[in-house]
Amino acid sequence: MSAAPSNPLTLAYYPGCSQTGTAAEYDRSSRACCAALGVELVDVPDWTCCGSTPAHTVDHFLAGALAARNLLQAELAGHDRVTTPCPSCLAALRTASHHLAEAPAENGAPQDSGPNYRAEVERLLDRPAPLRATAVSVLQVLTEDVGVEAIASAVTRPLTGLRVAPYYGCIMNRPPGLMQFDDPENPTAMDRVLEACGATVVDYPFKTECCGAAFGMPRLDIMQRLSARLLDMAASCGVDAIVVACPLCQMNLDLRRGQVNAFSHSQGGTHHAMPVPYFTQLLGLALGLPESGLGLDKLVLPLGPALTAARAREDERIARTQAELAAKAARKNGTSANGNGSKENTPCA
């Protein structure tokens, strides 16, 4: 593994609830990759739940206060940028900072942003709300702060031959005015990171389609149908793995694969066995980091068979290319030998 830069970038790090439980491997691999690439992550002191999706469905101001508290904790620790691996956490943090900075309505009517929003959030916090801290994703830090070229130069174990479908999910880049990162319809940041790792990135048309998200609780059938659709498309693209950046997407496509496959089978569909790793797990492998520190053992559908198949295909491709080159060289040498005034002895037709 290449040595990390001597002057690392330091950012506040917000793990979020999932990354300390069901998505612990995302947290572990994110930390490991950032450290290897010279990004120092400092945990937000005494961080708490950001509210994620459920909070704003109950109380808009409470959701803002939950997220704002974590931004404030980072700000008080001297940080104006917070990074998180989770798109849902990112959306909550950026929504809070956006509303806290918004101007008041012209008619001064009560509203869910601007001074009225700030006043209500500060009442719930019982302290001033943050003024400058904002949040960015780990993916954005890796592509914009570290840079894809630096990532490529740090790769020691390229994922040559591995065919992957980058799946961003619904909210990594949406709404664009709030997230301000990548293309909301055709994002490419994860594509570029995976290409830097040596993988073959396919053009996956469903890269921002919904997997069913939290509908897996109240409407299992919706999650099953949408996730099965994603898997069917990935299979038709001939990929070895679907690569994700969202804990909820990973759960629906990996942990709940049995439910999705059962639904697919009931509809006359296909049983899929392709793994669904986080992009940071593949990045860690390409950087030569120990597999034990990337949480690969937590994947329900193991990555090993896909890597083995990719290596076998690549070995076969290399052998085929070498054979073709050898045959071409032999033909060239034969032509050269027979071009010195001698006549090639060939049988008559």
C-alpha positions in Angstrom: 0.0 0.0 0.0 1.3 3.5 -0.8 2.2 5.8 2.0 -0.4 8.4 3.0 0.4 12.1 2.3 2.4 13.7 5.1 0.0 16.6 5.5 -3.5 14.9 5.7 -6.7 16.7 5.3 -8.6 16.8 8.6 -12.4 16.6 8.6 -15.1 16.0 11.3 -16.6 12.6 10.8 -20.2 11.8 11.5 -20.7 8.0 11.6 -24.5 7.9 11.9 -26.5 5.2 13.6 -26.4 2.6 10.8 -22.7 2.7 10.6 -22.4 1.6 14.2 -24.7 -1.3 13.7 -26.1 -2.9 10.6 -23.6 -1.1 8.3 -20.5 -1.3 10.5 -18.5 -2.5 7.6 -19.3 0.7 5.7 -17.9 2.7 8.7 -14.8 0.5 9.0 -14.0 0.6 5.3 -14.6 4.3 5.0 -12.3 5.0 7.9 -9.6 2.7 6.5 -9.7 4.1 3.0 -9.6 7.7 4.2 -6.6 7.0 6.4 -4.8 5.3 3.6 -5.5 8.3 1.3 -4.4 10.9 3.7 -7.7 12.0 5.1 -7.8 12.3 8.9 -11.3 11.7 10.3 -12.1 13.1 13.7 -15.4 11.9 15.2 -18.0 14.6 16.0 -17.8 14.8 19.8 -20.8 13.3 21.5 -22.7 12.8 18.3 -26.3 11.7 18.3 -28.9 10.5 15.8 -29.5 13.0 12.9 -33.2 12.1 12.7 -32.7 10.6 9.3 -35.9 9.8 7.4 -38.4 9.3 10.3 -37.9 12.6 12.2 -39.0 15.0 9.5 -42.2 13.0 8.9 -43.1 13.7 12.5 -41.8 17.2 13.2 -39.9 19.4 10.8 -38.3 21.5 13.5 -37.3 18.5 15.6 -35.6 17.0 12.6 -33.7 20.2 12.1 -32.7 20.4 15.7 -31.4 16.8 15.7 -29.2 17.4 12.7 -28.2 20.9 13.7 -26.9 19.6 17.1 -24.3 17.4 15.4 -23.2 20.3 13.1 -22.9 22.5 16.2 -20.8 19.9 18.0 -18.5 19.8 15.0 -18.4 23.6 14.8 -17.6 23.9 18.5 -14.7 21.4 18.0 -13.3 23.7 15.3 -14.6 22.1 12.1 -16.6 23.8 9.4 -16.9 20.6 7.3 -18.5 17.3 8.4 -18.2 14.2 6.3 -20.5 11.1 6.5 -20.7 7.9 4.5 -24.5 7.7 4.7 -26.7 9.5 2.1 -29.6 9.7 4.5 -27.5 11.3 7.2 -26.0 13.6 4.6 -29.4 14.7 3.5 -30.5 15.5 7.1 -27.4 17.5 7.9 -27.4 19.4 4.6 -31.2 20.1 5.0 -30.6 21.6 8.4 -27.7 23.8 7.4 -29.6 24.9 4.3 -32.8 26.0 6.2 -30.7 27.7 8.9 -29.1 29.8 6.3 -32.2 30.7 4.3 -33.7 34.2 4.2 -37.1 35.0 5.7 -40.3 35.1 3.6 -41.2 38.6 2.3 -44.5 38.7 4.1 -43.0 37.6 7.4 -45.4 34.7 7.7 -44.4 31.7 9.7 -42.4 29.3 7.7 -40.2 26.2 7.9 -37.0 28.0 7.2 -35.2 31.3 7.7 -35.3 33.1 11.1 -38.4 31.4 12.3 -36.8 28.0 11.6 -33.6 29.1 13.3 -35.5 30.4 16.3 -37.5 27.2 16.7 -34.4 25.0 16.3 -32.5 27.1 18.9 -35.4 26.8 21.3 -35.3 23.0 21.0 -31.5 23.0 21.3 -31.6 25.5 24.1 -28.5 27.1 22.6 -27.5 29.0 19.4 -27.6 27.0 16.2 -24.5 26.4 14.1 -23.6 29.2 11.7 -21.1 27.8 9.2 -20.7 24.0 9.4 -21.9 22.0 6.5 -21.8 18.3 5.4 -20.3 16.4 2.5 -20.3 12.7 1.7 -17.2 10.5 2.0 -17.6 9.9 -1.8 -17.4 13.6 -2.4 -14.3 14.0 -0.2 -12.6 11.1 -2.1 -13.4 12.5 -5.5 -13.0 16.2 -4.9 -10.5 16.5 -2.1 -8.3 13.5 -2.6 -8.9 13.2 -6.4 -9.4 10.2 -8.7 -5.8 10.5 -10.0 -4.4 10.3 -6.5 -6.6 7.2 -5.8 -5.4 5.5 -9.0 -1.8 6.1 -8.1 -2.3 4.6 -4.7 -3.9 1.4 -6.0 -1.6 -1.7 -5.5 -4.0 -4.5 -6.2 -6.2 -3.4 -9.1 -9.6 -5.0 -9.5 -8.9 -5.9 -13.1 -11.6 -7.9 -14.8 -14.3 -7.2 -12.2 -17.5 -6.0 -13.8 -19.5 -3.7 -11.6 -22.7 -1.7 -11.7 -22.4 1.5 -9.5 -25.7 2.0 -7.8 -26.2 5.5 -6.1 -29.7 5.3 -5.0 -32.2 8.1 -4.6 -30.7 10.8 -2.4 -26.9 10.8 -2.8 -27.3 13.6 -5.4 -30.9 14.7 -4.9 -32.4 17.2 -4.7 -29.5 18.8 -6.7 -30.0 22.3 -5.2 -29.5 20.9 -1.8 -26.8 18.2 -2.3 -24.8 20.2 -4.9 -22.7 17.2 -5.9 -22.4 15.3 -9.2 -25.2 14.9 -11.8 -28.6 14.0 -10.2 -29.7 11.9 -13.2 -26.4 10.4 -14.3 -23.9 10.6 -11.4 -20.3 9.4 -12.2 -18.3 10.0 -9.0 -18.5 6.3 -7.9 -17.9 5.2 -11.5 -14.6 7.1 -11.6 -13.5 5.8 -8.2 -14.2 2.2 -9.3 -12.4 2.8 -12.6 -9.4 4.1 -10.7 -9.5 0.8 -8.8 -9.1 -1.1 -12.1 -12.7 -2.4 -12.2 -14.8 -2.4 -15.4 -17.7 -0.1 -14.9 -20.8 -1.0 -16.9 -23.4 1.6 -18.0 -26.0 0.8 -15.5 -29.3 2.6 -16.4 -30.9 2.1 -13.0 -28.1 3.8 -11.0 -30.4 6.3 -9.4 -33.7 4.3 -9.3 -35.2 3.5 -5.9 -34.7 0.2 -4.2 -37.8 0.5 -2.0 -35.8 2.2 0.8 -37.8 2.2 4.1 -40.9 0.8 2.4 -39.4 -2.6 3.3 -41.2 -2.2 6.7 -44.8 -1.1 5.9 -44.9 -2.4 2.3 -42.6 -5.3 1.8 -44.0 -5.9 -1.7 -42.9 -2.5 -2.9 -39.4 -3.1 -1.7 -39.3 -6.6 -3.2 -40.5 -5.4 -6.6 -38.2 -2.4 -6.9 -35.1 -4.3 -5.7 -35.9 -7.2 -8.0 -36.0 -4.8 -10.8 -32.5 -3.5 -9.9 -31.1 -7.0 -9.7 -32.7 -8.0 -13.0 -31.1 -5.0 -14.8 -27.7 -5.6 -13.3 -27.8 -9.3 -14.4 -28.8 -8.2 -17.9 -25.7 -6.0 -17.9 -23.5 -9.0 -17.1 -22.0 -7.6 -13.9 -20.2 -9.5 -11.1 -21.4 -7.1 -8.4 -23.7 -4.1 -7.6 -21.7 -1.5 -5.7 -23.5 0.8 -3.3 -22.9 3.9 -1.2 -26.1 3.6 1.0 -26.7 1.4 4.0 -30.4 1.1 3.3 -29.8 0.2 -0.3 -27.2 -2.4 0.8 -29.7 -3.9 3.3 -32.5 -4.3 0.7 -30.2 -5.7 -2.0 -28.0 -7.9 0.2 -29.5 -8.8 3.6 -33.0 -9.1 2.3 -32.0 -10.9 -0.9 -33.9 -14.0 0.1 -37.2 -12.0 0.3 -36.4 -10.3 -3.0 -35.6 -13.6 -4.7 -38.7 -15.2 -3.3 -40.8 -12.4 -4.8 -39.0 -12.6 -8.1 -39.5 -16.4 -8.3 -43.2 -15.9 -7.6 -43.4 -13.6 -10.6 -41.5 -16.1 -12.8 -38.3 -14.1 -12.4 -34.7 -15.1 -11.8 -32.8 -16.0 -8.6 -29.8 -13.6 -8.3 -26.6 -14.3 -6.3 -24.5 -11.3 -7.2 -22.8 -9.6 -4.1 -23.5 -6.0 -3.1 -20.4 -4.5 -1.5 -19.9 -0.9 -0.5 -17.7 1.1 -2.8 -15.3 1.7 0.1 -14.8 -2.1 0.5 -13.7 -2.4 -3.1 -11.5 0.7 -2.8 -9.9 -0.8 0.3 -9.1 -4.0 -1.6 -7.6 -2.1 -4.5 -5.5 -0.1 -2.0 -4.1 -3.3 -0.6 -5.7 -2.9 2.8 -6.3 -6.0 4.9 -9.6 -7.7 4.2 -10.2 -8.1 7.9 -10.4 -4.3 8.3 -13.0 -3.9 5.5 -15.8 -5.9 6.9 -16.1 -8.2 3.9 -17.3 -11.0 6.2 -20.5 -9.1 6.9 -21.7 -9.4 3.3 -24.6 -11.9 3.2 -23.6 -12.7 -0.4 -19.8 -13.2 -0.4 -17.6 -11.2 -2.7 -15.0 -13.9 -3.0 -16.7 -15.9 -5.9 -17.1 -12.7 -7.9 -13.4 -11.8 -7.5 -12.3 -15.4 -8.4 -14.5 -15.4 -11.5 -13.1 -12.0 -12.5 -9.5 -13.2 -12.1 -10.2 -16.3 -14.1 -11.7 -14.3 -16.9 -8.8 -11.9 -16.9 -6.3 -14.8 -16.9 -8.1 -16.3 -19.8 -8.1 -13.0 -21.7 -4.4 -12.6 -21.1 -3.7 -16.1 -22.3 -5.8 -15.6 -25.4 -4.0 -12.3 -26.1 -0.6 -13.9 -25.7 -1.6 -16.7 -28.0 -2.8 -14.3 -30.6 0.4 -12.3 -30.4 2.5 -15.4 -30.6 0.6 -16.6 -33.7 0.9 -13.2 -35.3 4.7 -13.1 -34.6 5.0 -16.6 -36.0 3.2 -15.6 -39.2 5.4 -12.5 -39.5 8.6 -14.4 -39.0 7.5 -16.9 -41.6 6.8 -14.2 -44.1 10.1 -12.6 -43.4 12.0 -15.9 -43.8 10.3 -16.5 -47.1 11.0 -13.0 -48.4 14.8 -13.5 -48.9 14.7 -14.9 -52.5 13.6 -18.4 -51.4 10.4 -20.0 -52.4 8.1 -21.4 -49.8 7.5 -25.1 -50.2 3.8 -25.6 -50.1 1.8 -28.6 -51.2 -0.2 -28.2 -54.4 -3.9 -27.7 -54.1 
